[in-house]
Amino acid sequence: MRSEPKRGGQFVEKMFSGFGHTTVPGTERVERSSEEPYRPLRQSKAGPGETYYLQSQIPESQVQATSPATDVMTDLKRVAGVTIDTSANIDEAQRTMIARGVRALFVVDKARAIVGITTSNDIYGEKPIQVARDKRVRHVDVLVREVMTPADRLEALEFQDVVKARVGDIVETLKRSGRQHALVIESGSTDAATRTVRGVFSLTQIARQLGLPAQIEYDIARTFAEIEAAIEK
């Protein structure tokens, strides 16, 4: 078990602690006194014949089926989950997803308790059309809570099991449940009834970290097939 599981997605970062602490050359941290006055840094301009180039990005390490499951888990201890209120409509949910660059939102009540998850498939798919037709309302008036997956229908995995699992185990878990998301929960240290969502697994995130190209139109069956093919290589 690793002491510092990594979080998945656009939020993945490498963290080092204790012995073997690793620092990118040239970025060593220098501790300065809080009482020392602030000073402007030296600035310069390009001289004759000098050209500026953009730094090449370091590619994100690709995971494998045997990689630790925490490598593809979005760890909510390290990144805040993006939420939306139960009273919001699907238009608000769409704008929030676009603004925050995510494909899923935690739907919360006034006490900030999670009541469900809504995904881009819920917003752009057939659910809103059906709800609008049944309720005889405008498409934009459909509420998030009417298309979300309720929390009591979401598969929840215990964090203590996740830290021992592999990426392939998570894929198999999602496949058997037929869902694209799974919550990772921890019990409260003082109250056994308190369940904290520690993280979340996303099928699209797993596919991305396995090196699979993004789909223009999401198809869960196709995604599972592509992931299984990648795992079997």
C-alpha positions as CSV (number, residue, x, y, z in Angstrom):
1,M,0.0,0.0,0.0
2,R,1.3,3.4,-0.9
3,S,1.1,6.2,1.6
4,E,0.1,8.8,-1.0
5,P,-2.3,7.5,-3.7
6,K,-2.4,9.7,-6.8
7,R,-5.5,11.3,-8.1
8,G,-6.7,10.8,-11.7
9,G,-7.6,12.9,-14.7
10,Q,-6.5,16.5,-15.4
11,F,-5.8,16.7,-11.7
12,V,-3.0,14.0,-11.7
13,E,0.2,15.2,-10.0
14,K,3.3,13.4,-8.6
15,M,3.8,14.0,-5.0
16,F,6.9,12.9,-3.1
17,S,7.6,12.8,0.6
18,G,10.0,11.4,3.2
19,F,13.1,9.6,2.0
20,G,13.8,9.8,-1.7
21,H,12.2,13.2,-2.0
22,T,12.4,14.1,-5.7
23,T,12.6,17.7,-7.1
24,V,12.7,18.8,-10.7
25,P,16.2,20.2,-11.3
26,G,16.3,24.0,-11.0
27,T,13.1,24.2,-8.9
28,E,14.6,23.6,-5.4
29,R,12.7,25.5,-2.8
30,V,14.6,28.2,-0.8
31,E,13.1,29.0,2.5
32,R,13.0,32.8,3.2
33,S,12.2,34.6,6.4
34,S,8.6,35.9,6.6
35,E,10.1,39.2,8.0
36,E,12.4,39.7,5.0
37,P,11.1,42.5,2.7
38,Y,9.7,41.6,-0.7
39,R,12.0,42.5,-3.6
40,P,11.3,42.7,-7.4
41,L,13.0,40.0,-9.5
42,R,15.5,40.8,-12.2
43,Q,13.8,41.2,-15.6
44,S,15.2,41.0,-19.1
45,K,14.3,41.4,-22.8
46,A,15.3,39.3,-25.7
47,G,18.5,40.4,-27.2
48,P,19.6,40.5,-30.8
49,G,19.2,37.0,-32.4
50,E,17.5,35.5,-29.3
51,T,14.3,33.6,-29.8
52,Y,11.8,32.3,-27.2
53,Y,10.3,28.8,-27.6
54,L,7.4,27.2,-25.6
55,Q,8.5,24.5,-23.1
56,S,7.6,21.0,-24.3
57,Q,5.1,19.3,-22.1
58,I,6.1,16.2,-20.1
59,P,3.7,13.4,-21.2
60,E,1.6,12.0,-18.4
61,S,2.6,8.5,-17.5
62,Q,0.3,5.9,-19.0
63,V,-1.2,3.4,-16.7
64,Q,-1.7,-0.3,-17.3
65,A,-4.2,-2.9,-16.1
66,T,-1.9,-3.9,-13.3
67,S,-1.2,-0.4,-12.1
68,P,-2.6,0.6,-8.7
69,A,-6.3,1.5,-8.8
70,T,-5.5,4.8,-7.0
71,D,-3.6,5.9,-10.2
72,V,-6.9,6.5,-11.9
73,M,-9.0,7.6,-8.9
74,T,-9.8,11.3,-8.6
75,D,-8.9,11.8,-5.0
76,L,-11.2,14.3,-3.4
77,K,-8.7,15.0,-0.6
78,R,-6.5,16.6,-3.2
79,V,-9.1,18.2,-5.5
80,A,-12.5,19.6,-4.7
81,G,-15.4,17.8,-6.3
82,V,-17.5,20.0,-8.7
83,T,-21.0,20.3,-7.3
84,I,-24.4,21.6,-8.4
85,D,-27.6,22.1,-6.4
86,T,-30.6,19.9,-6.7
87,S,-32.7,22.8,-7.8
88,A,-30.5,23.7,-10.7
89,N,-31.7,23.0,-14.2
90,I,-29.8,21.1,-16.9
91,D,-28.8,24.3,-18.7
92,E,-27.0,25.4,-15.5
93,A,-25.4,21.9,-15.3
94,Q,-24.2,22.2,-18.8
95,R,-22.6,25.6,-18.2
96,T,-20.9,24.3,-15.1
97,M,-19.5,21.3,-16.9
98,I,-18.1,23.5,-19.7
99,A,-16.7,26.1,-17.3
100,R,-15.0,23.5,-15.0
101,G,-13.9,21.1,-17.8
102,V,-15.7,18.1,-16.3
103,R,-18.2,15.5,-17.5
104,A,-19.8,14.7,-14.2
105,L,-21.2,16.8,-11.2
106,F,-22.0,15.9,-7.7
107,V,-25.6,16.9,-7.0
108,V,-25.9,18.2,-3.4
109,D,-28.6,19.4,-1.1
110,K,-28.5,22.5,1.1
111,A,-26.6,20.5,3.8
112,R,-24.0,19.6,1.1
113,A,-24.9,16.0,1.3
114,I,-24.5,14.1,-2.0
115,V,-27.9,13.1,-3.4
116,G,-26.6,11.9,-6.7
117,I,-24.4,12.3,-9.7
118,T,-25.3,13.8,-13.1
119,T,-23.1,13.2,-16.2
120,S,-22.8,14.8,-19.6
121,N,-24.7,11.8,-20.9
122,D,-27.6,12.7,-18.6
123,I,-27.6,16.3,-19.8
124,Y,-27.2,15.7,-23.5
125,G,-29.0,12.3,-23.8
126,E,-32.5,11.1,-24.0
127,K,-33.4,11.6,-20.3
128,P,-34.2,15.4,-20.5
129,I,-36.2,14.9,-23.6
130,Q,-38.3,12.2,-22.0
131,V,-38.8,14.2,-18.8
132,A,-39.8,17.4,-20.7
133,R,-42.3,15.4,-22.7
134,D,-43.8,13.6,-19.6
135,K,-44.0,16.8,-17.6
136,R,-45.0,19.0,-20.5
137,V,-42.3,21.5,-19.8
138,R,-39.6,23.2,-21.8
139,H,-36.4,21.3,-22.2
140,V,-34.5,24.0,-20.3
141,D,-36.8,23.7,-17.4
142,V,-35.8,20.1,-16.7
143,L,-34.0,19.9,-13.3
144,V,-30.8,18.1,-12.6
145,R,-32.4,15.9,-9.9
146,E,-34.8,14.6,-12.6
147,V,-32.0,13.2,-14.7
148,M,-29.3,12.3,-12.2
149,T,-28.4,8.9,-10.9
150,P,-29.5,8.9,-7.2
151,A,-26.8,8.3,-4.6
152,D,-28.6,5.1,-3.4
153,R,-28.2,3.6,-6.9
154,L,-24.5,4.4,-7.2
155,E,-22.0,1.6,-6.6
156,A,-19.7,2.5,-3.6
157,L,-16.3,1.0,-3.1
158,E,-14.5,1.0,0.2
159,F,-11.2,3.0,0.1
160,Q,-9.5,0.3,2.2
161,D,-10.2,-2.2,-0.7
162,V,-9.3,0.3,-3.4
163,V,-5.8,0.8,-2.2
164,K,-5.2,-2.9,-2.6
165,A,-6.8,-3.1,-6.1
166,R,-5.5,-2.7,-9.6
167,V,-6.9,-0.7,-12.5
168,G,-8.1,-3.9,-14.1
169,D,-10.1,-4.7,-11.0
170,I,-11.9,-1.4,-11.2
171,V,-12.7,-1.9,-14.9
172,E,-14.2,-5.3,-14.1
173,T,-16.2,-3.8,-11.2
174,L,-17.7,-1.1,-13.5
175,K,-18.4,-3.5,-16.2
176,R,-20.3,-5.9,-14.0
177,S,-22.4,-3.0,-12.6
178,G,-22.9,-1.5,-16.1
179,R,-22.0,2.0,-14.9
180,Q,-19.4,4.5,-15.9
181,H,-18.8,5.9,-12.3
182,A,-18.2,4.5,-8.9
183,L,-17.8,6.3,-5.6
184,V,-15.0,5.5,-3.2
185,I,-16.0,6.0,0.4
186,E,-14.5,6.0,3.9
187,S,-16.2,5.6,7.2
188,G,-16.0,8.4,9.7
189,S,-13.3,8.0,12.3
190,T,-15.7,8.8,15.2
191,D,-19.1,8.0,13.7
192,A,-19.6,4.8,11.8
193,A,-22.7,6.1,10.2
194,T,-20.8,9.0,8.5
195,R,-19.8,8.1,5.0
196,T,-17.3,10.4,3.3
197,V,-16.8,10.2,-0.4
198,R,-13.0,10.0,-0.7
199,G,-12.9,9.7,-4.5
200,V,-14.5,8.7,-7.7
201,F,-13.7,6.5,-10.6
202,S,-14.8,7.4,-14.1
203,L,-14.7,5.1,-17.1
204,T,-13.8,7.8,-19.5
205,Q,-10.9,8.9,-17.2
206,I,-9.6,5.3,-17.1
207,A,-9.8,5.1,-20.9
208,R,-7.9,8.3,-21.2
209,Q,-5.1,7.2,-18.9
210,L,-4.8,3.9,-20.7
211,G,-4.0,6.0,-23.8
212,L,-7.2,5.5,-25.6
213,P,-8.4,8.4,-27.9
214,A,-11.4,10.4,-26.7
215,Q,-14.7,9.6,-28.3
216,I,-16.7,12.3,-30.1
217,E,-19.9,10.7,-29.1
218,Y,-19.7,8.7,-25.8
219,D,-20.8,5.1,-26.0
220,I,-20.4,3.1,-22.8
221,A,-20.4,-0.3,-24.5
222,R,-17.8,0.8,-27.0
223,T,-15.6,2.3,-24.2
224,F,-15.7,-1.0,-22.3
225,A,-14.8,-2.9,-25.4
226,E,-11.8,-0.5,-26.2
227,I,-10.6,-0.7,-22.6
228,E,-10.7,-4.5,-22.5
229,A,-8.8,-4.6,-25.8
230,A,-6.2,-2.3,-24.4
231,I,-5.9,-4.3,-21.2
232,E,-5.5,-7.6,-23.1
233,K,-2.5,-6.3,-25.1
